[in-house]
Every structure is written in structure tokens, then in C-alpha cells.
Amino acid sequence: MLTFRYSRWDGSQQVFPLDDAAIMGELSDQLLSHGDINSALRNLMRRGLPARFGERSMGLQDLVQRLQNRRQEQQQRYDPGSAMEGISEKLKSVLKHEEQSIERQMDRAKSQADGSKDAGIDPALAQKLLKDLQRRAQRSRDFLETVPRKNPAAAINKLRDYEFMDQRAKQEFDELLDMLKKQAAESFFKDISKTLQSLTPEQMKAMRNMVHDLNEMLEQKMNGQEPNFEEFMEKWGDMFGPNRPQSLDELIEQMQRQLSQVQSLMNSMSPEQAKQLQDLMQSVLGDGELESELSRLAANMDFLDPSGSMRREHMFSGDEEIDLSDALKLMDEMRRMEDLERQLRRVQQGGSADDIDREALQELLGEEARQALDQLTRLTDFLEREGYIKKVGGRFELTAKGMRRIGQRALQEIFAYIKKDRPGGHQIDPAGQGVENADNTKQYEFGDNFVPHLQKTILNAIKRDAAGVPVRIQPDDFEVYRTEHLTQAATVLMVDLSLSMAMRGNFTAAKKVALALDNLIRTRFPRDKMFIVGFSTYAREIKADRLAYLSWDEFDPYTNIQHGLAVSQKLLTRIKCGTKQI
């Protein structure tokens, strides 16, 4: 009867606690099929662990599938090309507000000039001011007509030195320009915009000098020299924020991740949009020397990335608009999902689970996924703690306890569906000399083992002579235990290891029978001898502790049963007992 106990949730409960017996059962099945405990453990981690009430925890394959689904959802939702369209729309808004402001100012100036006499203003002066404003307005209109509306980079370069007549339009343009400058800087250096808040000329100069020194250091590394990273960080470390890199390799890795955001975004756009974004990033800083140093830095980073990890492409089919900042964050999320999927697949192939970024897993898939991974990584610890496996030379092997557990499971499966029939215990009828006492007794006869039943012996003496005490016992009064005659047997089990066993799907069943028989004899008949002989092209003895790892002979495909019988007979000749069987 199951008992369910309810309590307040505090985060420490397991929704579906693991089922230890089911885990060992599945591990046994995997081991029977593959003959490799390490492969069996990997398959169990891939599929997930069985929990109580028929549930399963998420396996590595489930985590990979969730990542793929999330990535597909993002690809079907967003349109990265809208990031450039968003910049174009902001520029259109700036131009629209400027043009509307020019017209409003002209209308207001005309009204003031027409009413200047009534307002007590010199009409000649009012007309002069109106003409000056008209000339300026016309120059502004002429200039705005030359601004390329479909090329954001060229438009921004045009408007950079333009004297706005509308403060709102100027504020919008300055905010857009500042945002683009920060994005351009952060495309190389993470968190640098938090250090350089407004990118003033002094800060731009400092950034230019820092990038120059960084290029010098990278080129020293590319030429096989040892750059002084500590000196560089002592001089420029404040520009990298609180999470400053601890080595040059870490700094290179950070910059590659940052560059991959912009590169992946451009790869996910149309060629025209990608060219516009590239031009925009190269020109938005407004500092020719800095732009030259950044181009040099990009070339150096490309040289240090021979695998092309920065050149990723994502196929988007959605129509939801996204701005540039969010588009770059989306590219970073896509990269993290790809990296995490690669880490999970590497573990499925035998890699270490310690290499999985658990923080990224929790952020991308939630706390449940993190807990599932923790359960999977504790699997080997649990099996070691329970004494089922041990680590030998960097690999896991079954212990004697683990072998017995697998043998017991095989034995249970074989007899699970046995039909109800007459009672039996596989005993023989003849009684005789032995070492095990039977429950019944007999009168002592010459030659019997002298194991007297004291109560019945004294009772026989009293029945014979009830004169009183002391009771005198005669030889005929002795009652002794009958003893069961126990014999030993030597058994050789021959297992066909030829390729045909695997091709016909019979090998797993044969291996299961071998494990079950070995477990039965060792637990029920410990005095018996049990040998296992495997045969294919040639025959050989298989030790019991290697039985769980047994597999077919892929490169010796033939069935030499004659050699198997010869090896079996040779093993039996060493045993001195009456019953020998193959």
C-alpha cells in the first residue's frame, strides 16, 4: 500500500525521486546488450534516469532536444533584418522632426514679421531676421535632401556635423549616435560602455591607445613572442569593467564571443543589410585612427580564429521586429545555445559532465534542467557509494556486488513467467551419508553417523524401563538423525560468440542465461564448480568476473563447437566429483 505525505514546498523536495532498483535494472539491460559498463552509463545518462511512479528524469538527449526547440522558436519568431530597418526608422523620425520644425519656425517667423508693426518691432529689422531665417532654413532643406535615406551609415556621417534647428531632433540623433557608438565598442569589448559612459573625446583617445597596445600584444603572440599581459592590464584594466580577464587567452576568448555577435547578425541578414551594418559599425565612432585600429584588431582576431567560430549563421524566418541591441543579445543567446548543445553532445560521447556550463543551462532551460543534469552527474557517485561499480584506471568496472545484482536480475527475468506446477526443490530422494541433518530420525545402526537426537533417545530408554531414576540408556535406545546425501557437480556452460548470434538477435538472451545460471549456482550451490566457455572460430574459458562484459567476436565469425567441447572437457578433467555436465 502506497502512502502519500504532503508538506509545504521548500525547494528541497524531489518531484519524482529516483528509483534505485529501476536504475540498476536498466543498467543491467544496457550491459547485457553492449558488454561495456562505461557505454551503459553513457546510454543511461543520454536517456534519463527512471524515477518512481513510472516517471523519468530528463536525460542529455532531452536537454539537447529542448535547446533545439528553443533555438527553432527564436528563428521562427524574429527578423534580424529589422534591426537595420529600426535604425532607418529612427533616422527618418529625426529627419521628419527636423523638417517639421523648420516649417513651424518659418510660419512663426512670418507671422511675427507681419505683426511686427503692431508689436512695436521695427518692420525693417523683422524682415531682415525673416530673410536670415529663410536662408538658413533653405540651406537646411537643401542639406536634408542630400541625406541618403536608405543608407544609415552615410546618413549618420552626413548628420554628424549638421546644425539642427530642432532640439528634439538633435536629442534623438545624439541618443541614436551614442547607442551605436556603444554597440560598436562592445562588439569588441564586453562591458566597455559601462566604463566609458559617454564616449567623450578624451575617452575615445584612451580607447584608441588601448586598442593600439592590444594590437601590439596580439601581433607579438602571433609572431611567437611572449607579450606582457600583466603590464597591459595594469595600464588598461579599468576599461574592462569588474569582470576583467585573467590571461591573454581569456581576453581573446571574450573578444571572439563579442565579435561573433555582430558577425552572426550580419550572416543572418541579407547581403545589402549586412553591408549597411558593417559600414555603420566602422564609421559610427567618428574617429579615423580608432576605426583603423579596430579594423586592425578585427583582422588579428580573424587570424587567431582559424576554426571560424566567429562566422556563424542562423536561418531566421520570423517577422517580429527587433532593435539592434536586442538583435545582438539574440545572437549571443543563439551562440550560447549552440555551445551548450555541443557540450551536452560531447558528454554523450564520453566527455566529462564537468565541462557543461551549468549557469548557461539554467538561464536557457530553467532550474528543472539544472536539477536534471545534477541528478545525471551524481549517477556514478551513487553507484560507487552503493558498491556496484568502481573506478579502475580512469574507467568504471563492476564490483562483485554489481555482478551479483545483475546476475540476480537475469535469474528473476528467466523465472518471472514460470507456470504454476507441482511443488519441487530439485532434490534427490536417496538418503545417506552427508553433512546436512534431515528432519526425521532413525534407530542407530552400525555404520550410521553418530548424531543422536537426545530427547528421543531418553524417551526410548524410559519406555523400555520405567523403573525411575537414574535412567539407564542401552545401545538399542539411541535415536540418530538421518543425514541427506549431498553431492557436488561441475558444469560447463558453452556460449556461442559467433557473429550469427548477434545477427539473429540471440546473443543477449544467451548472455542473460549465462549470468542467471552463474548466479544460481554460486548462491544456491556454492560447492559446485561452474565454468563458462565461449566459442566462435576458437574457444576459450571466460572468467565469471568478465561475464557481464561478454560480447560477440566480430572478427572471428565462425562457429567451432568442436573446439568448444574440447576446452570444456579439459576443464572438467581437473574436477574430482561424480557429476560433470556440459
N, C-alpha and C positions, 0 to 999 in steps of 0.2 A: 504494500500500500504506500503510495507516494504522499508525502507531507509537504505542504507549501507554507512557507513562513514569510510574512510581509513585514517590511520595516521601512523607515524613512530613507530615501535615497541620499547618499553622501558622496557618491562618485567612486567609491571603492568596490562596489559590487560588480560581479561579472554577470552580464545579462544571460549568457549561455556558457556556464563553466565547462571546461574541457572534460571529456570522458577518457580516463586513463586506459581503461580496458579496450575501448574502441581504437585509441591511438596505437596500442600495441598490435591490435588485430590488423589494422591497415598496414602497419609497418611490416608485419609478417607476410601479408599478401604481396606487398611490393618486393620483399626479399625473395619470396618464392619465385616470382616472375623474373627478376633481374639478377639475383645472386650477388648483389653489391649493396652493402648496408649504407654506404655514402650516397649511392644513386637512389636508394629507397627513401632516405631522409630528404633528399632534394625533391623527389616527387611528392612527398607528403607536404613539404613547405609550399610547393607550387599549387597543390590542390586545396590546401587549407586543412585545419585540424578538426576532427569530429568533436562536437560538444554534446551535452546531454539533451534529451528530448528531441533527438533527431536533427538538430541544427549543426551547422558548420561555421567555423570562423573563416574570415576572408583569407585566401591564400595569395601567393605572389601573383598568380595569373589573374585573380580577381582585381588586385590593385592595378595591374597593368591595364586591364580592361576599363577600369574606372578612369584612369588617366586618358586613355584613348577616347573614351566617350566625352570627357570634359573638353579635350582639345578639339574634337569634332564639333561640339556645341559652339565653341568660340569661333571656329572657322565658318560655321553656318550662320552666325549672328552678325558679325561686324564686317564693315567695308573699310580696310585701311586706307584706300584711296581718298576717302572722305576727309582724312587729316589735312591733305593739301587743299581740298575744297573748303575746309573750315578756315584755313589761313586766308584763302582768296576771299571768302565771305567777310572776314574781319577787315581786310583791306578795302573791300567795296563799301563797308559800313563807314570806314574812316573817310573815304573819298566822298561818299554821299553826304555825310555830316558837314564836311568842309565846303562842298558846293552849295548846300542849302544855307549854310551860314553866310557865304559870300552874297547870295541873293538877298537874304534878310538884312544884312548890313547895308547893301546898296539901296534897298527900299527905304530903310530907316533914314539913310543919309539924304535921299531925295526929298523925303517928307520934311526933314529938318531944314533943308535948303529952301524949299518952297515956303516954309513958315518962318524963315529967319527974321523977316522984317517985323512980323508980329511978336517974335520972341526977343526983339531988341538986339539981334545979331546983325553985323554988317553983311549985307547981301553979297558984296564982292568977295569977302572972306569966306562966306558959306559956299559960294560957287567954286572958289579955289580949292577948298577942302574936299568938295564933292568930286572935282576933277582928279585930284590926287588919289582919292579912294577908288575912282573908276579905273584909273591907270593901274593901280595895284591889283584891283580885282580882275582886270583883263589879263594882267601878267599871270595871276594865279590860275585863271581859267585856261590860258594857253599852256601853262605848265602841266596842269592836271590832265589835259587832253593828251599829253605825251607819255603819261604814266601807263605802262603796259598792264592791262587789267588781267591778262591770262598768264602772266609770268610773275609770281610772287617775289622771287629773288630780285629781279630787275626793278619791280615796283618799290620794294623796300629800299634798294640803293638810291632810287630816284628821290624818294620822300625823306631820306635820312637828313639832308641839308635843307629841306623845304621849310619856309617860314609860314607856319599855319596861321590862318586868320581866325580859326575857331578853336577855343581852348579844349572843348570836349573832344574834337577830332584829334588834337595833338596828344591829349592824355591817352586816348585809345591806341594811337600809334606807338607812343612810348611804352605802354604796357605790353603791346604785342612784340615790340622790338626787344624789350627786356626779357620776356618769356623765351623768345627764340635764342637770345644770347645764352641764357642759362641752359637751354636744351643742347645747344651746340657745345658748350663747355662740358656738360655732363655726359655727352656722347663719348667722351674720353675718360673723364674722371668722376667717379661716383661721389656725391655729396659736396662737390666743389662749389656749387651755387649757394650752399648754406654758409660756406666760409666767405665767399665773395658775394655779398648781398646785392649790391647794385652795379657791380662791374664798372666802377669808375675808371678814368684814365690811369690812375696810379695802380689800381688793382689789375687792370689789363696789362700794364707794363710788367708787374710782378708775375702774372701768369705767363707772359711771353718769355721771360727769363727762366722761369721754372721749366717750361716745355723745352727750351733750348738745352738746359742742363740735362733733362731727361733724355733727349735725343742723343746727346753726347754719351751718356751712360749706356743706352741701348746699343749704340754702334760699337762701343768698347766690348760689350758682351758678344755681339755678332762677329767681332774680329778675334774672339778667343781670349780677350783680356779679362781681368777681374776688376769690375767697376767698384767704386767706394759707395755702396748703398747707404751706409750709416751717415756719411758726410752729407749726402743728398737729403736724407730725411731730417737731419739736424737743421739744415738750411730751409727746407720747404715743407717739413712735416705738418705744419699748421694748416696748410691748404688742403689736406686730405681728410679733415674732419676727425671725429673721435675714433673711427674705425680705420686707423692708418695701417697700411700693410707692414708686415714684419720682415719681409725679404723682397728682393727684386723680382723673384719668380711670382710671389703673391701679387705684387703690383702689376706685373704683366698679365696675370690671370684676371685681375679686376678690370683692367682696361680692355682686354679681349671681350669680356662679358658686356661691358658698356658699348663697345663698338659694334658688337653683334646685334644690339637692339636696332640701331639705325640701319645697319646693313640688311638685317632681316626685314625691316619695314620697307626698304627700297626694293628688295627682292619680291615682296608681296604686292607691289604696286605695278601699274602699267609702266612701260619704259618712259613715257613722257612725264608721268608724275614722279618717278624715281629721279629723273634728271633735274626736275624742278626742286625736289627736296635736297639733292646733292648740292646744287648751286646755292640754295638758301643757306645750308649749313656752312658752306665755305665762305660766304660773303657777309653773313649777318653780323659778325663781330666788328666789322668796320676797322680792322687793324691789319694792314697788309703783311707786316712782319709776323704777327701772331698766326695769321692764316697760313703763311708759308711754313712756319714751324709745325703747325698742326698737320699740314699735308705731308711734311717730312715724317712726323710721328706716325701717321696712318700707314705710310709706306714701310716703316720699320716694323710696325705691328703685323702687317701683312707678311713680311719676311719671316717673322717669328711664329707664324701660324701656318706651317706647311700643310696641315691636315684640312685647312679650310673650315675650321669650326665656326668662324665668324660669318661665313657665307651660307646662311640657312635660308630656306624658302618655305613659306607656308601658303597653301592654297585656300584663300578665303572666298566665300560665295554669298555672304550675308549682305544686307543693305542698311544696317543700323549705322548711323554716323558716329564718328569718334574723333576727338581732337588729337592734336599731335602728342601732347603729354601722355594722355591715356593710351594712345597707339603704341608709344614706346614702352609703357608699362605692360601692355598686352604682349609685345614681342618678348619682353623679359619673362613673362609668365609662360609663354609658349616654350622658350628655351629651357626654363626650369622643369617643365613637364617632360620634355624630351630627355633631359639629363637624368631625371628621376626614373623614367621608364628604362633608360639604358642601365642604370644601377640595379634596378629590380631584375632585369633580364640577366645581368651578369651574375647575380646571386643564384638564379635558376640554373646557371651553367656551372656552378661550383664555387663562385666567388664568396667573399666574406660579407655577411649582412652588416658588419660594422661600417662598410663604405656607403651605406644608404643614408641620404640626408633626411633625417627624421623630422627636422624642423620644416623643411620644404614639404614633406609628405603630409604633415598635419595642416599646414597652411593651404595646400591644394586640395586635399581629400577629406580633411576633418579629423577630429580626435579618434573616431572609431577606427579609421585606417591605421593611425599610430598605435592604438592598442592591439590591433590585429597583428601588426608587424612585431610588436614586443612579444606577443604570445609565440609567434613563429620562431623568433630568435632564442626563446627560452626552451624550445623543444629539446635540443641536445642536452641542455643543463638538467632538465627534468629526467631524461632517460639515464644520464650519468648518475644523478643523485639516487635514482631507484635501483641502480646497479645492473641495468640492462645492456649498456654499452660502455666502452672505454676508449680513450684516445691512444693510439699507438703510432708513433712516427708521423704525426700530422693527419692521420686518418682514423676514423672510428671503426671499431670492431665489436662484435657481440661478445658479451661475457658468458660464462657458463649459465648464469641465471637467465640471460636473454635467450640462449639456445633452448633451455628447458621450457621457457614460456612459449616460444614458437612451436616447439615440438608438442606441447600440450594443446595448443590451438589446433594444430593439424590433426591430432588424435580426436579432439572433440568434434571437428568438422566431419571426420570419417564416420563416427558413430552417432552423429546428430540425428540421422533419419533411420536408425535401426528399427526394425519392426519388433513389436512385442511378441515374444515366443516363450518357450519353456524356460524355466529358471536354469541358470548354468553359471559355472565359475571356472570352466576349463580345468577341472581337477580330474585326477585318475582314481579308479576305485581301489586298487590293491593297497592294503596297509602293510607296513613292515618297519624295518629299522630306519630311523631317521633322527632328526634333531628337533622336530616340532611335535609337541604333545597334542593328541587328539582330545576331544571332549569325553569320549567313552573310555571305560576301563575293562580289565580282564583279570582273571586269576593268574598269578605269576606262574610261568613255566620256565624250565631251564632254557637259557639262551636269550630270554627277553631282557631288554634294557631295564635295570632296576630303578624305576621311578615310581615309588609307592604312593598310592592315594591313602593317606593316613586315616582319614575318617572311616572309609570303607574297610580298611584293614582291621581297625579296632572293633568295628561293628561285627565283622565276621568272627572275631575271637569271642565276643560276648555271646553271639548266637550259639557258638559251639559249646561254650562252658560259662553258664551264668552263675557260677558259684560265688562271685563277688570280687572284691579287690584283694590283691593286685590282679589285673587282667594278664593272663599269660598268652602270648602270641606264638602260634605254631607256624611252621613253613607254609602249610596249606592255607593259612589265613591271609596271606599277603595278596593285596589287590594293587595292580600297577596300571599306569596309564598306557593306553595304546599310543603308538607313535606313527605319524604319517611318513610314508616313504617319499622323500624329496629327491628329485633328480635334476641334473644340470643339462642344458642344451647349448649347442653352438650353432648360430645361424649366420649365414652369409646372404645378404640381400644384393642382388645384381641390378644395377640401374643402367639402362640404355642411354648413352650420351651421344648417340649418332645424330646427325642433322635431321633425319626423318622424324625424330621425336618432336623437335621444335616445329617442323613444317606441318605436322599433323595436329599440333596443339596438345600433345600428350605429356610434354616434359614437366609442366607444373604439377600435374596430378601425380606423376611418378615421384617427384621430389617430395610432395606432401605426404605420400605413403611412406617414403623412406624416413622422413622426420618423425612421423607418428609411430612407426614401428620401433625406431630407436628410442623414443621417449617411453613407450610402453615397456620395453624390455628393461631399460635402465631403472624405471621406477617400480615396476611390479615384480620383475625377476632379476634382481641385481647380481645374482651369482652366475647368470647366463653370460655367454660371450656373443657379441654382436659385431659382425664385420660388414662393411659396405664396399662393393667392388663396382667401379664404373668402367664401362667398356664402350669403345667405338672402333676405330681402326686397331687400337691396342687397349689392353685392360690394365687397371691399376687399382690399388687399395686407396680408399678415401677415408681419412680420419673423421671421427664423429664431430670434432670441433670445426671442421671445414664443410660440413654437410649443408649448412644454411647458405653458403656461398657457391654451391654447386651450379654449374651451367653446362650447356651442351658444348661439344667440341666442334667449333665452326670450321676448323681447318683439318679435322680428321673425320670425315663424314661417314665412314663405312661402319658396318656392324659385325664385329668379330666376336661372336658369342663363344666360339671355341676357346679363344684366349681368356675370356672372362671366366669360363668354367675351370680352366687350368689354374688360374690365380686363386679362385675360390677354394679348390681342392687343396692347394698348397697351404693356404691359411688354416684350413681345418685339420691338417695333419699335425699341427702344433698343439692341438687341444686334446686333452685326455679325458673324454667324457663319452657317455654312451650314445646320446642323440646328437647327430650332426645333420644339418639340412641346408640346402641352397634354394 
